[in-house]
């Protein structure tokens, strides 16, 4: 189920390789841009908000991996919350 997969991603994030952590953060940046951008999917506010908070929960587990990417993620997260 979706909720189990999402929980697993949060729990397993700290155990990923360095390279996988970089990809995970970069992927979440792109996903937030897609979810909150001009061509955003037809999601309601609650679904977008839940995605933003879930993505943050994932990235929070792997801070210290790459300061620049993490800063980009948290900036995009803040902007995403303003856009929705």
N, C-alpha and C positions, 0 to 999 in steps of 0.2 A: 504493500500500500504506500501511497505517496507520503503520508506522515512518517512512516517508518523509514523510508529512504531519506527523508529530510533530517530526521533525528540521527540516522547513521552518518550522514555527511558531517554533521556538527561533531559527533563523537570521534569519528575517525580522522578528522582534519589534523590534529597534532601528530599523528603517526605517519603522515605522508612524507615522501622524500622531499628534499629541498626544491627540486624542479617541479614536482607536482603541486607544492604549495604556491609557487610562483604562478603556475597555470590557474590554480583555483582562484587566487586573488584577481588575476587579470580577467578571468571568465566572469566573476561577479561584477567587476567594473562594467564590462560590456553588457551584461544582462540588465543592470540597473539603467544604463543608458537606453536600452531598448524598451524596458518596462515603463520608463518615465519620460521618454522622448516624444518628439512630434508624431512619430508613426507608432505610438504605443499600442499594444494590444487592447482590445475592448474589455479591459478589466475594470471592476469598480474600485473605489477608493480603498476599501478594506483589503481586497486581494493584493493591490499594489503595496499597501502599507505592510501587510504580512510578509510579502516577498522581501521588502527592504529590511525588515527586522530579522528575518531568517538569514539573509545573506550576511548581515552584520554579525549574527551569532556564529556563523561559519568562520568568517575572517577574524573575529575576536579570538578564536582558538589558535590562530597561527601568526599572531603578531610577533614581530622580531625577525621575520623572514627577509623582508625587503622594505626598508623604510619608505622609499619613493613610491612603490606600488601601493603600500598600505595607506600612505597619505592621499594618493589619488583615489583609492577606494573610499576612504572616509569623507573626502571632499565630495565625491559623486553621491555618496549616501545622503549627505546633508542637502545637496542640491535636489536629489530625488525626492526627499521629503517635502521640499518647498514646491516642487513642480506638481506633485499630486494634489 
